[in-house]
Amino acid sequence: MADGPLAEHMCQVQLLELTEARAYELRFAHRNHHPDECLVHLTVALFLLERQ
C-alpha cells in the first residue's frame, strides 16, 4: 500500500505517462486515502472518468 510522503511522491511520478491499467493499480493502492489529501487518488479518478 502507498503510505507516507515518499510513496506518495513516487506514485505521482507514475502519473506522468498514465495508462488505464496503471490507473486501476494506483486506484487500488490509494483506495484508503482521503481524496482531499491525495493527489494520486484525484488524478486517477479524473483520468478514468474521462476515459468513459
All heavy atoms as a GROMACS GRO file, in nm:
protein
  424
    1MET      N    1   0.084  -0.118   0.000
    1MET     CA    2   0.000   0.000   0.000
    1MET      C    3   0.088   0.124   0.000
    1MET      O    4   0.198   0.123   0.053
    1MET     CB    5  -0.091  -0.001   0.123
    1MET     CG    6  -0.186   0.117   0.124
    1MET     SD    7  -0.300   0.120   0.260
    1MET     CE    8  -0.385  -0.032   0.236
    2ALA      N    9   0.042   0.229  -0.058
    2ALA     CA   10   0.118   0.353  -0.068
    2ALA      C   11   0.091   0.441   0.053
    2ALA      O   12  -0.006   0.513   0.058
    2ALA     CB   13   0.079   0.425  -0.196
    3ASP      N   14   0.180   0.433   0.150
    3ASP     CA   15   0.168   0.516   0.269
    3ASP      C   16   0.295   0.596   0.288
    3ASP      O   17   0.404   0.545   0.270
    3ASP     CB   18   0.142   0.431   0.393
    3ASP     CG   19   0.003   0.372   0.395
    3ASP    OD1   20  -0.088   0.435   0.340
    3ASP    OD2   21  -0.014   0.262   0.451
    4GLY      N   22   0.280   0.720   0.326
    4GLY     CA   23   0.395   0.804   0.354
    4GLY      C   24   0.427   0.898   0.239
    4GLY      O   25   0.390   0.875   0.124
    5PRO      N   26   0.499   1.005   0.271
    5PRO     CA   27   0.530   1.107   0.170
    5PRO      C   28   0.614   1.054   0.054
    5PRO      O   29   0.590   1.092  -0.061
    5PRO     CB   30   0.609   1.212   0.249
    5PRO     CG   31   0.576   1.188   0.392
    5PRO     CD   32   0.543   1.042   0.404
    6LEU      N   33   0.712   0.969   0.080
    6LEU     CA   34   0.796   0.918  -0.029
    6LEU      C   35   0.714   0.830  -0.124
    6LEU      O   36   0.724   0.844  -0.246
    6LEU     CB   37   0.915   0.839   0.025
    6LEU     CG   38   1.008   0.783  -0.083
    6LEU    CD1   39   1.063   0.893  -0.171
    6LEU    CD2   40   1.121   0.704  -0.018
    7ALA      N   41   0.632   0.743  -0.069
    7ALA     CA   42   0.548   0.658  -0.153
    7ALA      C   43   0.452   0.742  -0.235
    7ALA      O   44   0.430   0.714  -0.353
    7ALA     CB   45   0.471   0.558  -0.066
    8GLU      N   46   0.395   0.844  -0.175
    8GLU     CA   47   0.303   0.933  -0.246
    8GLU      C   48   0.376   1.002  -0.362
    8GLU      O   49   0.325   1.011  -0.472
    8GLU     CB   50   0.244   1.035  -0.150
    8GLU     CG   51   0.135   1.120  -0.208
    8GLU     CD   52   0.002   1.046  -0.223
    8GLU    OE1   53  -0.015   0.938  -0.166
    8GLU    OE2   54  -0.083   1.099  -0.295
    9HIS      N   55   0.497   1.049  -0.336
    9HIS     CA   56   0.575   1.116  -0.440
    9HIS      C   57   0.607   1.020  -0.554
    9HIS      O   58   0.595   1.056  -0.672
    9HIS     CB   59   0.704   1.173  -0.382
    9HIS     CG   60   0.792   1.236  -0.484
    9HIS    ND1   61   0.762   1.357  -0.542
    9HIS    CD2   62   0.906   1.193  -0.541
    9HIS    CE1   63   0.856   1.386  -0.630
    9HIS    NE2   64   0.945   1.288  -0.631
   10MET      N   65   0.647   0.900  -0.523
   10MET     CA   66   0.680   0.802  -0.627
   10MET      C   67   0.558   0.767  -0.711
   10MET      O   68   0.568   0.748  -0.831
   10MET     CB   69   0.741   0.675  -0.564
   10MET     CG   70   0.877   0.700  -0.502
   10MET     SD   71   0.996   0.780  -0.613
   10MET     CE   72   1.013   0.656  -0.738
   11CYS      N   73   0.442   0.760  -0.650
   11CYS     CA   74   0.320   0.734  -0.726
   11CYS      C   75   0.288   0.851  -0.818
   11CYS      O   76   0.238   0.831  -0.930
   11CYS     CB   77   0.203   0.707  -0.632
   11CYS     SG   78   0.207   0.543  -0.558
   12GLN      N   79   0.315   0.973  -0.775
   12GLN     CA   80   0.290   1.089  -0.860
   12GLN      C   81   0.379   1.086  -0.983
   12GLN      O   82   0.339   1.129  -1.090
   12GLN     CB   83   0.310   1.218  -0.781
   12GLN     CG   84   0.201   1.240  -0.679
   12GLN     CD   85   0.224   1.365  -0.597
   12GLN    OE1   86   0.291   1.457  -0.641
   12GLN    NE2   87   0.169   1.368  -0.477
   13VAL      N   88   0.500   1.034  -0.970
   13VAL     CA   89   0.589   1.021  -1.085
   13VAL      C   90   0.526   0.929  -1.188
   13VAL      O   91   0.534   0.953  -1.308
   13VAL     CB   92   0.728   0.968  -1.040
   13VAL    CG1   93   0.812   0.928  -1.159
   13VAL    CG2   94   0.800   1.072  -0.956
   14GLN      N   95   0.458   0.825  -1.142
   14GLN     CA   96   0.396   0.729  -1.233
   14GLN      C   97   0.272   0.787  -1.304
   14GLN      O   98   0.219   0.726  -1.394
   14GLN     CB   99   0.360   0.602  -1.158
   14GLN     CG  100   0.482   0.530  -1.107
   14GLN     CD  101   0.448   0.411  -1.020
   14GLN    OE1  102   0.335   0.388  -0.985
   14GLN    NE2  103   0.550   0.335  -0.985
   15LEU      N  104   0.229   0.904  -1.264
   15LEU     CA  105   0.114   0.968  -1.328
   15LEU      C  106   0.153   1.037  -1.458
   15LEU      O  107   0.066   1.073  -1.538
   15LEU     CB  108   0.050   1.070  -1.234
   15LEU     CG  109  -0.015   1.013  -1.109
   15LEU    CD1  110  -0.060   1.127  -1.018
   15LEU    CD2  111  -0.130   0.922  -1.142
   16LEU      N  112   0.282   1.054  -1.483
   16LEU     CA  113   0.327   1.128  -1.599
   16LEU      C  114   0.285   1.061  -1.730
   16LEU      O  115   0.245   1.129  -1.824
   16LEU     CB  116   0.479   1.147  -1.596
   16LEU     CG  117   0.529   1.232  -1.479
   16LEU    CD1  118   0.682   1.234  -1.479
   16LEU    CD2  119   0.475   1.373  -1.487
   17GLU      N  120   0.295   0.932  -1.739
   17GLU     CA  121   0.253   0.859  -1.859
   17GLU      C  122   0.153   0.752  -1.816
   17GLU      O  123   0.176   0.633  -1.834
   17GLU     CB  124   0.374   0.799  -1.928
   17GLU     CG  125   0.466   0.904  -1.986
   17GLU     CD  126   0.581   0.845  -2.064
   17GLU    OE1  127   0.570   0.729  -2.108
   17GLU    OE2  128   0.680   0.916  -2.081
   18LEU      N  129   0.042   0.795  -1.764
   18LEU     CA  130  -0.056   0.706  -1.705
   18LEU      C  131  -0.129   0.625  -1.813
   18LEU      O  132  -0.173   0.679  -1.914
   18LEU     CB  133  -0.157   0.788  -1.625
   18LEU     CG  134  -0.254   0.714  -1.536
   18LEU    CD1  135  -0.179   0.630  -1.432
   18LEU    CD2  136  -0.346   0.811  -1.466
   19THR      N  137  -0.139   0.496  -1.788
   19THR     CA  138  -0.218   0.408  -1.874
   19THR      C  139  -0.341   0.364  -1.795
   19THR      O  140  -0.345   0.379  -1.672
   19THR     CB  141  -0.138   0.283  -1.915
   19THR    OG1  142  -0.110   0.206  -1.797
   19THR    CG2  143  -0.011   0.320  -1.988
   20GLU      N  144  -0.437   0.310  -1.864
   20GLU     CA  145  -0.558   0.266  -1.795
   20GLU      C  146  -0.528   0.153  -1.695
   20GLU      O  147  -0.579   0.154  -1.584
   20GLU     CB  148  -0.662   0.220  -1.896
   20GLU     CG  149  -0.799   0.199  -1.836
   20GLU     CD  150  -0.906   0.182  -1.941
   20GLU    OE1  151  -0.884   0.212  -2.059
   20GLU    OE2  152  -1.016   0.137  -1.902
   21ALA      N  153  -0.443   0.060  -1.735
   21ALA     CA  154  -0.407  -0.050  -1.645
   21ALA      C  155  -0.338   0.002  -1.520
   21ALA      O  156  -0.368  -0.040  -1.408
   21ALA     CB  157  -0.318  -0.150  -1.717
   22ARG      N  158  -0.244   0.096  -1.538
   22ARG     CA  159  -0.172   0.151  -1.422
   22ARG      C  160  -0.266   0.235  -1.337
   22ARG      O  161  -0.253   0.238  -1.214
   22ARG     CB  162  -0.053   0.235  -1.470
   22ARG     CG  163   0.034   0.282  -1.357
   22ARG     CD  164   0.098   0.165  -1.283
   22ARG     NE  165   0.165   0.215  -1.165
   22ARG     CZ  166   0.169   0.154  -1.049
   22ARG    NH1  167   0.113   0.036  -1.034
   22ARG    NH2  168   0.230   0.206  -0.946
   23ALA      N  169  -0.362   0.302  -1.397
   23ALA     CA  170  -0.458   0.382  -1.321
   23ALA      C  171  -0.537   0.293  -1.225
   23ALA      O  172  -0.559   0.330  -1.110
   23ALA     CB  173  -0.553   0.455  -1.416
   24TYR      N  174  -0.578   0.175  -1.272
   24TYR     CA  175  -0.652   0.084  -1.184
   24TYR      C  176  -0.563   0.034  -1.070
   24TYR      O  177  -0.609   0.019  -0.956
   24TYR     CB  178  -0.709  -0.033  -1.264
   24TYR     CG  179  -0.834   0.005  -1.340
   24TYR    CD1  180  -0.834   0.015  -1.478
   24TYR    CD2  181  -0.953   0.034  -1.272
   24TYR    CE1  182  -0.948   0.051  -1.548
   24TYR    CE2  183  -1.068   0.070  -1.341
   24TYR     CZ  184  -1.064   0.078  -1.479
   24TYR     OH  185  -1.179   0.115  -1.546
   25GLU      N  186  -0.436   0.009  -1.099
   25GLU     CA  187  -0.343  -0.034  -0.993
   25GLU      C  188  -0.326   0.076  -0.888
   25GLU      O  189  -0.328   0.049  -0.767
   25GLU     CB  190  -0.206  -0.069  -1.052
   25GLU     CG  191  -0.208  -0.194  -1.136
   25GLU     CD  192  -0.074  -0.217  -1.206
   25GLU    OE1  193   0.021  -0.139  -1.186
   25GLU    OE2  194  -0.065  -0.316  -1.282
   26LEU      N  195  -0.307   0.199  -0.934
   26LEU     CA  196  -0.290   0.310  -0.840
   26LEU      C  197  -0.418   0.338  -0.762
   26LEU      O  198  -0.413   0.371  -0.644
   26LEU     CB  199  -0.245   0.436  -0.915
   26LEU     CG  200  -0.101   0.434  -0.965
   26LEU    CD1  201  -0.076   0.553  -1.056
   26LEU    CD2  202  -0.003   0.432  -0.849
   27ARG      N  203  -0.531   0.323  -0.829
   27ARG     CA  204  -0.660   0.344  -0.759
   27ARG      C  205  -0.673   0.244  -0.645
   27ARG      O  206  -0.715   0.279  -0.535
   27ARG     CB  207  -0.777   0.330  -0.856
   27ARG     CG  208  -0.910   0.363  -0.790
   27ARG     CD  209  -1.022   0.357  -0.887
   27ARG     NE  210  -1.054   0.218  -0.918
   27ARG     CZ  211  -1.166   0.180  -0.976
   27ARG    NH1  212  -1.255   0.268  -1.013
   27ARG    NH2  213  -1.188   0.053  -1.000
   28PHE      N  214  -0.635   0.119  -0.670
   28PHE     CA  215  -0.641   0.017  -0.565
   28PHE      C  216  -0.543   0.049  -0.453
   28PHE      O  217  -0.577   0.040  -0.335
   28PHE     CB  218  -0.611  -0.121  -0.625
   28PHE     CG  219  -0.620  -0.232  -0.523
   28PHE    CD1  220  -0.743  -0.280  -0.483
   28PHE    CD2  221  -0.505  -0.286  -0.468
   28PHE    CE1  222  -0.752  -0.380  -0.388
   28PHE    CE2  223  -0.513  -0.387  -0.373
   28PHE     CZ  224  -0.636  -0.434  -0.333
   29ALA      N  225  -0.422   0.089  -0.487
   29ALA     CA  226  -0.319   0.118  -0.387
   29ALA      C  227  -0.357   0.238  -0.300
   29ALA      O  228  -0.320   0.244  -0.182
   29ALA     CB  229  -0.185   0.145  -0.455
   30HIS      N  230  -0.432   0.331  -0.354
   30HIS     CA  231  -0.468   0.454  -0.282
   30HIS      C  232  -0.614   0.453  -0.236
   30HIS      O  233  -0.667   0.557  -0.199
   30HIS     CB  234  -0.442   0.575  -0.372
   30HIS     CG  235  -0.297   0.601  -0.395
   30HIS    ND1  236  -0.229   0.700  -0.331
   30HIS    CD2  237  -0.207   0.536  -0.473
   30HIS    CE1  238  -0.102   0.697  -0.370
   30HIS    NE2  239  -0.087   0.598  -0.457
   31ARG      N  240  -0.677   0.339  -0.236
   31ARG     CA  241  -0.820   0.330  -0.206
   31ARG      C  242  -0.856   0.379  -0.065
   31ARG      O  243  -0.967   0.424  -0.042
   31ARG     CB  244  -0.870   0.187  -0.226
   31ARG     CG  245  -0.818   0.088  -0.124
   31ARG     CD  246  -0.854  -0.055  -0.161
   31ARG     NE  247  -0.799  -0.152  -0.069
   31ARG     CZ  248  -0.674  -0.196  -0.067
   31ARG    NH1  249  -0.589  -0.148  -0.156
   31ARG    NH2  250  -0.634  -0.283   0.022
   32ASN      N  251  -0.764   0.372   0.029
   32ASN     CA  252  -0.793   0.414   0.167
   32ASN      C  253  -0.751   0.558   0.195
   32ASN      O  254  -0.768   0.605   0.307
   32ASN     CB  255  -0.724   0.320   0.265
   32ASN     CG  256  -0.780   0.180   0.257
   32ASN    OD1  257  -0.900   0.161   0.237
   32ASN    ND2  258  -0.694   0.081   0.270
   33HIS      N  259  -0.698   0.627   0.094
   33HIS     CA  260  -0.656   0.765   0.113
   33HIS      C  261  -0.775   0.858   0.093
   33HIS      O  262  -0.858   0.836   0.006
   33HIS     CB  263  -0.547   0.802   0.013
   33HIS     CG  264  -0.420   0.727   0.035
   33HIS    ND1  265  -0.306   0.758  -0.032
   33HIS    CD2  266  -0.388   0.623   0.115
   33HIS    CE1  267  -0.210   0.677   0.005
   33HIS    NE2  268  -0.258   0.593   0.095
   34HIS      N  269  -0.779   0.962   0.173
   34HIS     CA  270  -0.885   1.062   0.160
   34HIS      C  271  -0.861   1.143   0.033
   34HIS      O  272  -0.750   1.194   0.012
   34HIS     CB  273  -0.885   1.154   0.283
   34HIS     CG  274  -1.008   1.235   0.293
   34HIS    ND1  275  -1.023   1.353   0.226
   34HIS    CD2  276  -1.123   1.213   0.360
   34HIS    CE1  277  -1.143   1.403   0.252
   34HIS    NE2  278  -1.205   1.320   0.332
   35PRO      N  279  -0.960   1.157  -0.055
   35PRO     CA  280  -0.940   1.227  -0.182
   35PRO      C  281  -0.888   1.370  -0.167
   35PRO      O  282  -0.815   1.418  -0.252
   35PRO     CB  283  -1.079   1.227  -0.245
   35PRO     CG  284  -1.150   1.114  -0.182
   35PRO     CD  285  -1.094   1.101  -0.042
   36ASP      N  286  -0.924   1.437  -0.060
   36ASP     CA  287  -0.879   1.575  -0.041
   36ASP      C  288  -0.730   1.583  -0.005
   36ASP      O  289  -0.672   1.691  -0.011
   36ASP     CB  290  -0.959   1.644   0.070
   36ASP     CG  291  -1.103   1.669   0.029
   36ASP    OD1  292  -1.132   1.663  -0.092
   36ASP    OD2  293  -1.186   1.693   0.117
   37GLU      N  294  -0.670   1.472   0.033
   37GLU     CA  295  -0.532   1.473   0.077
   37GLU      C  296  -0.440   1.392  -0.015
   37GLU      O  297  -0.322   1.377   0.013
   37GLU     CB  298  -0.523   1.418   0.219
   37GLU     CG  299  -0.601   1.498   0.318
   37GLU     CD  300  -0.611   1.431   0.454
   37GLU    OE1  301  -0.561   1.319   0.469
   37GLU    OE2  302  -0.668   1.492   0.545
   38CYS      N  303  -0.493   1.340  -0.126
   38CYS     CA  304  -0.416   1.250  -0.210
   38CYS      C  305  -0.430   1.290  -0.357
   38CYS      O  306  -0.532   1.264  -0.419
   38CYS     CB  307  -0.462   1.107  -0.188
   38CYS     SG  308  -0.372   0.986  -0.285
   39LEU      N  309  -0.325   1.351  -0.409
   39LEU     CA  310  -0.326   1.393  -0.548
   39LEU      C  311  -0.341   1.274  -0.643
   39LEU      O  312  -0.408   1.283  -0.745
   39LEU     CB  313  -0.198   1.470  -0.581
   39LEU     CG  314  -0.184   1.518  -0.724
   39LEU    CD1  315  -0.295   1.618  -0.759
   39LEU    CD2  316  -0.048   1.579  -0.746
   40VAL      N  317  -0.280   1.163  -0.608
   40VAL     CA  318  -0.288   1.043  -0.692
   40VAL      C  319  -0.433   0.995  -0.701
   40VAL      O  320  -0.483   0.964  -0.809
   40VAL     CB  321  -0.195   0.932  -0.640
   40VAL    CG1  322  -0.213   0.804  -0.719
   40VAL    CG2  323  -0.050   0.978  -0.644
   41HIS      N  324  -0.501   0.990  -0.588
   41HIS     CA  325  -0.641   0.947  -0.582
   41HIS      C  326  -0.727   1.032  -0.678
   41HIS      O  327  -0.804   0.980  -0.759
   41HIS     CB  328  -0.691   0.961  -0.438
   41HIS     CG  329  -0.826   0.906  -0.415
   41HIS    ND1  330  -0.848   0.792  -0.343
   41HIS    CD2  331  -0.949   0.949  -0.452
   41HIS    CE1  332  -0.978   0.768  -0.336
   41HIS    NE2  333  -1.041   0.862  -0.402
   42LEU      N  334  -0.711   1.162  -0.670
   42LEU     CA  335  -0.790   1.253  -0.754
   42LEU      C  336  -0.754   1.243  -0.901
   42LEU      O  337  -0.842   1.241  -0.988
   42LEU     CB  338  -0.771   1.397  -0.706
   42LEU     CG  339  -0.833   1.432  -0.572
   42LEU    CD1  340  -0.792   1.573  -0.532
   42LEU    CD2  341  -0.983   1.420  -0.577
   43THR      N  342  -0.627   1.237  -0.931
   43THR     CA  343  -0.582   1.232  -1.070
   43THR      C  344  -0.627   1.104  -1.138
   43THR      O  345  -0.673   1.107  -1.254
   43THR     CB  346  -0.428   1.245  -1.077
   43THR    OG1  347  -0.390   1.366  -1.011
   43THR    CG2  348  -0.380   1.247  -1.220
   44VAL      N  349  -0.615   0.993  -1.069
   44VAL     CA  350  -0.657   0.864  -1.126
   44VAL      C  351  -0.808   0.863  -1.147
   44VAL      O  352  -0.856   0.817  -1.251
   44VAL     CB  353  -0.610   0.748  -1.036
   44VAL    CG1  354  -0.677   0.618  -1.074
   44VAL    CG2  355  -0.460   0.734  -1.041
   45ALA      N  356  -0.883   0.914  -1.051
   45ALA     CA  357  -1.029   0.918  -1.066
   45ALA      C  358  -1.068   1.002  -1.188
   45ALA      O  359  -1.154   0.960  -1.268
   45ALA     CB  360  -1.093   0.975  -0.940
   46LEU      N  361  -1.006   1.117  -1.205
   46LEU     CA  362  -1.035   1.202  -1.320
   46LEU      C  363  -0.994   1.135  -1.450
   46LEU      O  364  -1.069   1.136  -1.549
   46LEU     CB  365  -0.963   1.336  -1.306
   46LEU     CG  366  -0.983   1.436  -1.418
   46LEU    CD1  367  -1.131   1.473  -1.431
   46LEU    CD2  368  -0.899   1.558  -1.395
   47PHE      N  369  -0.879   1.072  -1.453
   47PHE     CA  370  -0.830   1.001  -1.571
   47PHE      C  371  -0.930   0.893  -1.614
   47PHE      O  372  -0.967   0.884  -1.730
   47PHE     CB  373  -0.694   0.940  -1.542
   47PHE     CG  374  -0.639   0.856  -1.655
   47PHE    CD1  375  -0.574   0.915  -1.762
   47PHE    CD2  376  -0.652   0.718  -1.653
   47PHE    CE1  377  -0.523   0.838  -1.866
   47PHE    CE2  378  -0.602   0.640  -1.756
   47PHE     CZ  379  -0.537   0.701  -1.862
   48LEU      N  380  -0.974   0.812  -1.518
   48LEU     CA  381  -1.067   0.703  -1.551
   48LEU      C  382  -1.204   0.756  -1.591
   48LEU      O  383  -1.269   0.700  -1.679
   48LEU     CB  384  -1.078   0.606  -1.433
   48LEU     CG  385  -0.950   0.526  -1.405
   48LEU    CD1  386  -0.964   0.448  -1.275
   48LEU    CD2  387  -0.918   0.433  -1.521
   49LEU      N  388  -1.247   0.865  -1.530
   49LEU     CA  389  -1.375   0.926  -1.565
   49LEU      C  390  -1.372   0.978  -1.709
   49LEU      O  391  -1.468   0.959  -1.785
   49LEU     CB  392  -1.408   1.038  -1.470
   49LEU     CG  393  -1.541   1.108  -1.488
   49LEU    CD1  394  -1.655   1.009  -1.467
   49LEU    CD2  395  -1.554   1.224  -1.393
   50GLU      N  396  -1.262   1.040  -1.748
   50GLU     CA  397  -1.250   1.094  -1.884
   50GLU      C  398  -1.242   0.983  -1.989
   50GLU      O  399  -1.275   1.006  -2.104
   50GLU     CB  400  -1.127   1.184  -1.894
   50GLU     CG  401  -1.143   1.314  -1.818
   50GLU     CD  402  -1.017   1.398  -1.820
   50GLU    OE1  403  -0.908   1.346  -1.851
   50GLU    OE2  404  -1.028   1.518  -1.791
   51ARG      N  405  -1.199   0.865  -1.951
   51ARG     CA  406  -1.184   0.754  -2.046
   51ARG      C  407  -1.319   0.688  -2.078
   51ARG      O  408  -1.327   0.612  -2.173
   51ARG     CB  409  -1.089   0.648  -1.990
   51ARG     CG  410  -0.957   0.701  -1.947
   51ARG     CD  411  -0.843   0.690  -2.036
   51ARG     NE  412  -0.827   0.562  -2.101
   51ARG     CZ  413  -0.754   0.550  -2.210
   51ARG    NH1  414  -0.694   0.652  -2.259
   51ARG    NH2  415  -0.740   0.434  -2.268
   52GLN      N  416  -1.420   0.717  -2.000
   52GLN     CA  417  -1.551   0.654  -2.021
   52GLN      C  418  -1.627   0.722  -2.132
   52GLN      O  419  -1.621   0.831  -2.163
   52GLN     CB  420  -1.634   0.657  -1.894
   52GLN     CG  421  -1.576   0.568  -1.788
   52GLN     CD  422  -1.662   0.568  -1.663
   52GLN    OE1  423  -1.760   0.640  -1.650
   52GLN    NE2  424  -1.624   0.486  -1.569
   0.00000   0.00000   0.00000
